[in-house]
């Protein structure tokens, strides 16, 4: 479950960066009062940590345990 939450956060981050790249529009900054607002910085940090966690997905076995 934690992996899925992290993956969702990374996707949200990627979409935000896509908006920045295509339209110079930062959705997180817009929604939470600017890029330097404390809540925006927390969201950026949580998404970055989720991205770091998702690196581990690259190195895991793909075998699914069946009980």
Buried (B, 14 or more C-beta within 10 A) or exposed (E): EEEEEBBEBBEBBEEBEEBBEEEEEBBBBEEBEEEEBEEBBEBBEEBEEBBEBBEEEEEEEEEEEEE
